[in-house]
Amino acid sequence: MPPRRILSVWFPRLAAERVLRGAPLLAPVPLAVVGERQGALRLDSLSAAAEAAGLRRGMALGDARAIRPDLVTRPEDPVGQRAFLAALGRWAGRFSPWTATEPPDSLALDITGCAHLFGGEAGLVAAVEEAAGDLGLSLRAGVSDTLGAAWALARFAGTTPGERHAGDAIDQEARATRSRASRRRWERGGQPPPARIPPGPAASRIASPGETFAHVAGLPVAALRLAPEAVETLRELGLGRIGDIAGLPRAQLARRFGPEALLRLDQAIGRVPEPISPNRPEPTLAVRLTLPEPIGLEADVLAALDRLAPPLCDRLRAAGRGARRVRLTLLRIDRATQFVEVGLARAADTPATIRSLLALRIGGFDAGFGIEALRLEALETEPMVARQRSAGGTGPGAPDPDALADLIGRLGTRLGLEGLTRLHPADSHIPEKGATVMAAAFAAPAGPWPARRTPRPAVILRPEPVRPVDDSTPPERFVWRRKPRRRVAAFGPERIAPEWWLDDPAWRSGPRDYWRIETEEGERLWLFETKGEGGWFAQGIFV
């Protein structure tokens, strides 16, 4: 059985070059992706022009602006970068079927039995560099028998033990990046390419089978993927290389630096296996229909939707998932596209549910010269959980537990799911804190509300002043909202004390006595008297 061979691909400028892919005109100027680190804005990723200008990763933004006032910055986007790295993981499938992402900026490939297809491991590395150059990405790669050694070679081959390696010095870039991206800008009359750090030999980052320790022994201890505190302590003790700690007594090393130091060392030199968990491909939950003749009527689109929804639901059920957001794409003859997108209040895998919601949004589309193809895709899904209905709820008159969710979905199609809310009980006796507002589409129905001895009004107001006309308690005559009222019935009082462990400005007046008041006009109000100041206010209306 051939020895296991691992390729580690590191994209040291991934975030910055991702920005440049969308804005190629920024390539000649210094560009940095900025993120907040320890309460300060620091440079997280740099373009080649920014590195050539003397900027380094981890530098404070203020210091970087003092060096290069023309520095162009963009905020970090962790979600977008993870999605971009996942796309690179799928792209790397052309070189090996066993590929895994290592956030935030690297890939790991098991190339056992694959290198001969590219003329050997050096040819495979060159092919990866050339393909990445076509994408506008620079990289460093390392090949070894173990994942830890390949990771170390990709990042630290060619550095000195005392160098603080943080991705700021890249001694070799993709040859395709230098030969394509830079030369194209130069030939088109743009700014001359920035100065590059001279490339080093690629062979120094390819460890021959069975010679892993010989290649990693001279690398700095930071190549073991240890915590920064442990690396700093090892340097202070004069242990700058991996070979320096490999000969130490294992018991003393574990006692001083913990079991992680031994684990990382053993993983790097192959004493402990470190398998690669490949990324599982996401199921393609989409169907497409190509029409023999263009269509332009709404009825024709609905008929096509009737043919698309059943196979999509079959795929959803096969995957054990339900759709929460669905998009219908209309492809016109003139290559223009139109989208109809709806969200569902609950995960669904039935054609009738998906079709009814899309039908509410299809009207008013612009067919142009005709629609030649349609694509129906489940953008967001979640696992479907089987629910058991009670024996008493299966009769013909029993309520459907999914009817409310379907109603919310139909209303959300018209109004937006974010605009529909529901109240959930909260653990507080303060009237305005007795319920929590949640999105109706993304929150389960509220459980039983806590039983109260006195009812609460359906409408809770901000306290509005009430001016009593007499001295009775509660007042028999009072003015509220500039209109006189006369009390005909009163129920109470109910004393509510403030939450003493919280400093609520609205409750600094102390306890309140609440009364339910009925007026001659038929109004049912909720009034309270502040015991500390003696004023009357209205806070609720019973319906």
Order of alpha helices (4+ residues) and beta strands (2+ residues): beta-alpha-beta-beta-alpha-alpha-beta-alpha-beta-beta-alpha-beta-alpha-alpha-alpha-alpha-alpha-alpha-alpha-beta-alpha-beta-beta-alpha-beta-alpha-beta-beta-beta-beta-beta-beta-beta-beta
